[in-house]
Amino acid sequence: MHYDGSFEVSSSKDVVYAFVVDPAKIARILPDVQDVRIIDADNFSLKAKLGISFVKGLMDVKCTITEKTPITSLKLKATANGLSSVVELETNFTLEDREGGGTLVSQVCC
């Protein structure tokens, strides 16, 4: 699977970067997260309800911020176990100033 996309936020790059490198903040915006455990500044785990159609259940997800380039980019790796499956993904976020203010957040995930 491959996903890429982008969106704009009205906050500056430094504010957006501080948000995306904070595991406690990132975990709160993920859908159906039921429990979060912060291990350190770059590692956290969570339980999330995931699934497709009527096949849904809890998965244990371990996340690691693998690369940080202050106020411009971040890479995150996640491994999820549950529902008789293992899912691994790596995503890269890049941040760009927008003309007139704000930040363009681009994401590539596979």
PyMOL commands that set and color helices and strands:
alter all, ss='L'
color gray80, all
select helices_A, chain A and resi 13-20+23-29
alter helices_A, ss='H'
color red, helices_A
select strands_A, chain A and resi 3-9+33-40+43-52+55-69+73-82+85-97+103-109
alter strands_A, ss='S'
color yellow, strands_A
deselect
rebuild
show_as cartoon
